[in-house]
């Protein structure tokens, strides 16, 4: 009886630490929702206040590695400006944890030069739902990103 109680306690501790260790912080492979192809790696990180940001750290298509943002605005808009390299560009900012998701921030699409409101939600430890939208959450696009190991 004593052995089974110790085993149960150890198992509960292990499961609880695994649940808490799942976080959006890390490097994620982005998948284009229109083509289904992998595009880049985005490193998601938090500042001291726990607010989430994401930056392009790798472009997977060798022909696009030196791409610049031709559709970005002329002036810096918090994400980038016209002519800036996409590699290294901030594309996700201002997301705060709210229950199971991070929301209240924005995502930037350098191909269109536009930013959208957004939220992100973990769908398992290695899959991230990324939803960009205008106005209401129901008018937008969803991508799924996969953790780079």
GUGU-509377 format. One record per residue: x, y, z of N, C-alpha, C in turn. Coordinates in steps of 0.1 Angstrom, whole numbers, padded with zeros to 4 digits, always signed. Layout:
BEGIN
XYZXYZXYZ...
REM end
This chain:
BEGIN
+0008-0012+0000+0000+0000+0000+0009+0013+0000+0019+0012+0008+0028+0024+0009+0035+0026-0004+0039+0016-0011+0046+0017-0024+0037+0023-0034+0024+0018-0035+0015+0023-0045+0012+0038-0042+0011+0042-0030+0008+0057-0027+0020+0065-0031+0032+0060-0029+0044+0068-0033+0045+0069-0049+0042+0058-0055+0041+0058-0070+0031+0067-0075+0019+0067-0069+0008+0076-0073+0012+0091-0072+0018+0094-0060+0023+0108-0058+0034+0112-0068+0043+0103-0071+0054+0106-0081+0047+0108-0095+0038+0100-0098+0031+0101-0111+0024+0114-0112+0017+0118-0102+0009+0131-0102+0019+0142-0103+0030+0142-0096+0040+0152-0097+0045+0154-0111+0049+0142-0118+0054+0142-0131+0044+0148-0141+0031+0144-0140+0021+0149-0149+0019+0164-0147+0019+0168-0135+0016+0183-0132+0028+0191-0138+0040+0187-0136+0052+0194-0141+0052+0194-0156+0047+0184-0163+0047+0184-0177+0036+0193-0182+0025+0194-0176+0014+0203-0180+0019+0218-0178+0026+0221-0168+0031+0235-0166+0042+0238-0175+0050+0229-0180+0061+0232-0188+0058+0235-0202+0046+0233-0206+0041+0236-0220+0039+0251-0221+0046+0257-0230+0046+0272-0232+0048+0275-0247+0044+0287-0250+0045+0291-0264+0060+0296-0267+0068+0298-0257+0082+0302-0259+0089+0291-0266+0097+0295-0276+0105+0286-0284+0105+0290-0298+0111+0281-0307+0112+0284-0321+0101+0275-0328+0094+0281-0337+0083+0275-0344+0084+0276-0359+0081+0265-0366+0081+0264-0381+0068+0269-0385+0068+0280-0393+0055+0285-0399+0051+0278-0411+0038+0276-0413+0033+0269-0424+0023+0279-0431+0025+0281-0444+0016+0290-0451+0003+0284-0453-0008+0291-0448-0021+0285-0448-0027+0284-0462-0021+0292-0471-0026+0292-0485-0019+0281-0494-0006+0279-0491+0001+0269-0500+0004+0256-0492+0003+0256-0479+0006+0244-0471+0021+0241-0469+0030+0250-0475+0044+0248-0474+0050+0255-0462+0061+0249-0457+0068+0256-0446+0076+0268-0451+0075+0279-0444+0081+0291-0448+0093+0296-0440+0091+0296-0427+0102+0302-0419+0102+0296-0405+0111+0300-0397+0112+0298-0383+0110+0311-0376+0101+0311-0366+0099+0323-0358+0102+0319-0343+0110+0328-0337+0114+0326-0323+0104+0334-0315+0096+0327-0306+0087+0334-0297+0093+0335-0284+0093+0347-0278+0099+0350-0265+0090+0359-0257+0092+0360-0244+0085+0369-0235+0094+0379-0229+0089+0391-0227+0096+0401-0220+0095+0399-0205+0100+0408-0197+0100+0406-0182+0086+0407-0177+0077+0413-0184+0063+0414-0179+0054+0402-0184+0061+0393-0192+0053+0381-0197+0046+0383-0210+0048+0395-0216+0042+0398-0229+0050+0391-0240+0043+0385-0250+0049+0376-0260+0052+0384-0273+0063+0381-0279+0068+0387-0291+0073+0376-0300+0074+0378-0313+0080+0368-0322+0087+0374-0333+0099+0369-0336+0108+0374-0347+0112+0363-0356+0113+0366-0369+0117+0357-0379+0132+0354-0378+0136+0341-0375+0150+0338-0373+0156+0329-0384+0147+0324-0393+0152+0316-0404+0141+0316-0415+0146+0318-0428+0137+0317-0439+0141+0304-0446+0132+0295-0449+0135+0282-0454+0137+0281-0469+0131+0290-0477+0134+0290-0491+0147+0298-0494+0157+0291-0499+0170+0298-0501+0169+0310-0510+0160+0310-0519+0158+0321-0528+0152+0334-0521+0146+0332-0510+0140+0343-0503+0147+0347-0490+0159+0342-0488+0166+0345-0475+0170+0359-0474+0172+0366-0485+0176+0380-0485+0165+0389-0488+0152+0384-0488+0141+0392-0491+0139+0404-0482+0134+0415-0488+0131+0427-0481+0116+0429-0482+0111+0437-0472+0097+0440-0472+0093+0451-0481+0089+0448-0493+0086+0458-0503+0072+0464-0501+0063+0457-0494+0050+0462-0491+0048+0468-0477+0059+0469-0470+0058+0475-0457+0057+0490-0459+0051+0497-0448+0050+0512-0449+0063+0519-0450+0064+0531-0455+0076+0539-0456+0082+0541-0442+0073+0544-0432+0078+0547-0418+0077+0534-0410+0085+0533-0400+0085+0522-0391+0071+0522-0384+0065+0510-0383+0051+0509-0378+0051+0499-0365+0063+0497-0359+0064+0488-0348+0067+0474-0353+0066+0471-0365+0070+0458-0371+0082+0459-0380+0081+0468-0390+0091+0470-0400+0088+0482-0409+0097+0484-0418+0095+0495-0427+0100+0490-0441+0095+0497-0451+0099+0494-0465+0114+0492-0467+0118+0481-0473+0132+0478-0476+0139+0470-0465+0132+0469-0453+0139+0461-0442+0139+0446-0446+0149+0439-0442+0150+0425-0444+0139+0418-0436+0133+0408-0442+0123+0400-0435+0130+0392-0424+0142+0386-0427+0149+0379-0417+0153+0388-0406+0149+0385-0393+0151+0393-0382+0140+0402-0378+0130+0403-0387+0118+0412-0385+0109+0407-0374+0104+0416-0366+0094+0414-0356+0081+0412-0363+0074+0401-0361+0061+0398-0368+0050+0396-0358+0053+0394-0345+0043+0391-0335+0046+0400-0323+0036+0407-0318+0039+0415-0306+0027+0418-0297+0030+0420-0285+0020+0425-0275+0009+0415-0270+0012+0402-0271+0002+0392-0267+0004+0389-0252-0007+0389-0245-0007+0386-0231-0015+0373-0228-0011+0366-0218-0018+0353-0214-0031+0356-0208-0041+0349-0213-0055+0350-0209-0061+0336-0209-0061+0329-0198-0065+0315-0197-0056+0306-0206-0062+0300-0216-0055+0290-0225-0049+0297-0237-0051+0310-0238-0045+0316-0250-0037+0329-0247-0030+0334-0257-0024+0347-0256-0031+0356-0266-0035+0367-0262-0043+0376-0271-0040+0391-0268-0047+0400-0275-0045+0414-0273-0034+0420-0280-0027+0412-0289-0016+0417-0297-0019+0417-0311-0008+0418-0319-0008+0419-0334+0001+0410-0340-0002+0406-0352+0007+0398-0361+0009+0406-0374+0021+0405-0380+0024+0413-0392+0027+0403-0403+0021+0405-0415+0023+0397-0427+0032+0406-0436+0045+0403-0437+0054+0411-0445+0051+0410-0460+0045+0398-0464+0041+0397-0479+0030+0407-0483+0022+0410-0473+0011+0420-0476+0013+0434-0470+0023+0434-0461+0026+0447-0455+0015+0452-0446+0008+0443-0440-0003+0446-0431-0002+0439-0418-0007+0446-0408-0008+0439-0394-0023+0436-0391-0024+0426-0383-0038+0422-0379-0038+0419-0364-0050+0420-0358-0051+0416-0344-0049+0401-0344-0045+0395-0333-0042+0381-0333-0043+0375-0319-0045+0362-0319-0043+0354-0307-0036+0341-0311-0030+0335-0301-0023+0322-0303-0027+0312-0291-0028+0300-0295-0032+0289-0285-0024+0277-0288-0019+0271-0277-0012+0258-0279-0022+0247-0281-0019+0239-0291-0028+0227-0294-0019+0215-0292-0016+0212-0279-0006+0202-0276+0007+0209-0274+0018+0201-0270+0030+0208-0267+0038+0213-0279+0035+0207-0291+0043+0211-0303+0035+0217-0314+0023+0221-0312+0015+0227-0322+0009+0240-0317+0010+0250-0325+0005+0263-0321-0005+0268-0331-0017+0272-0326-0027+0278-0335-0025+0293-0335-0023+0299-0347-0021+0313-0348-0032+0319-0356-0040+0328-0351-0052+0334-0357-0050+0349-0359-0050+0354-0371-0050+0368-0374-0063+0372-0379-0068+0384-0375-0081+0388-0379-0083+0403-0379-0093+0408-0385-0097+0422-0386-0110+0423-0379-0111+0432-0369-0124+0434-0362-0127+0422-0353-0136+0413-0358-0140+0402-0350-0131+0390-0353-0130+0381-0343-0122+0369-0344-0127+0360-0356-0139+0361-0360-0145+0352-0370-0142+0356-0384-0135+0368-0386-0131+0372-0399-0116+0373-0400-0110+0362-0404-0095+0362-0405-0090+0349-0410-0077+0346-0407-0070+0334-0412-0063+0327-0400-0063+0314-0401-0056+0306-0391-0045+0298-0397-0034+0298-0390-0022+0290-0394-0019+0281-0382-0013+0270-0385-0007+0261-0375+0008+0261-0376+0015+0264-0365+0029+0264-0365+0034+0252-0357+0045+0247-0360+0050+0234-0353+0064+0237-0347+0065+0233-0334+0077+0235-0327+0089+0229-0333+0100+0237-0334+0113+0232-0340+0120+0225-0328+0125+0213-0330+0132+0206-0319+0146+0205-0322
REM end
